[in-house]
Amino acid sequence: MNASGGSLVCVGVGMMLGSHLTPLARSYIEQSDVVFSGVSHGVIELWLASLHPDVRSLQPLYREGKSRMDTYREMVDMMLTEVRAGKKVCGAFYGHPGVFAGPPHQAIQIARAEGYPAHMEPGISAEDCLYADLGIDPGLYGCQHYEASQFMLYRRSIDTSAYLILWQVGVAGDRSLARFATGAEYRRVLVEVLGREYPLDHKAFIYKAPTLPTEKPYIERITLAELPQAQIDLHATVVIPPATELLPDAMVRRRLAELEAGSK
């Protein structure tokens, strides 16, 4: 254990302004020496500043044309510099701090390796809001979640009898990691990949979780063929419902029936 007194906790502030913050996450924000804000919404950053006198935004580290990997390393360095200086550091991140957020995981891993107390507190993510707003029970058919560019760049075994949920479609196909958006031509490639498993007239949803109490969920129903021309930004998620029926496994069912018969 490092004797400097520094520590790190990464918390999730949820998606909805103020409403999703847990009492425990709030206490970490209020009792830390310094808070680093990983949220991209100006109003939410102002709200965080009302909870603590020293809130430092990580958003200025992003820049068009700059690799996000460089930005993430700088975020980690900023948090760990204060931890090494003996301060209690809180990283407050959008949604859940461990979902589509690399810097919290990296910072915690490095802090622990250097002997500092470091852990993560969960938050309500866009995935949680998606299930509620679209009325999806992930246990009914199952869900597959992929980052859109990874889905395009690697061959994945897709189960078309389950939901397919694609995240960060607004930068789908960006291999530079330096863009804030990719255009329709990139999403055409995504549709070509999806077309290996799905008919192009299959229905899908574009979803964005609300972040302010005055907002409502954004839900647009489209076909896969319409995806390239759809209005997509960094916060948009594409949800593809099952396209095929669940296929019963006759052999497993027979074996289970035999076990049940033997237990009587």
Secondary structure by P-SEA (a helix, b strand, c coil): ccccccbbbbbbccccccccccaaaaaaaaaccbbbbccccaaaaaaaaaaccbbbbccccccccccaaaaaaaaaaaaaaaaaaccbbbbbbcccccccccaaaaaaaaaaaacccccccccccaaaaaaaaacccccccbbbbbcaaaaaaccccccccbbbbbcccccccccccccccccaaaaaaaaaaaaacccccbbbbbbbbbccccccbbbbbbcccccccccccccbbbbbcccccccccaaaaaaaaaaaaaac
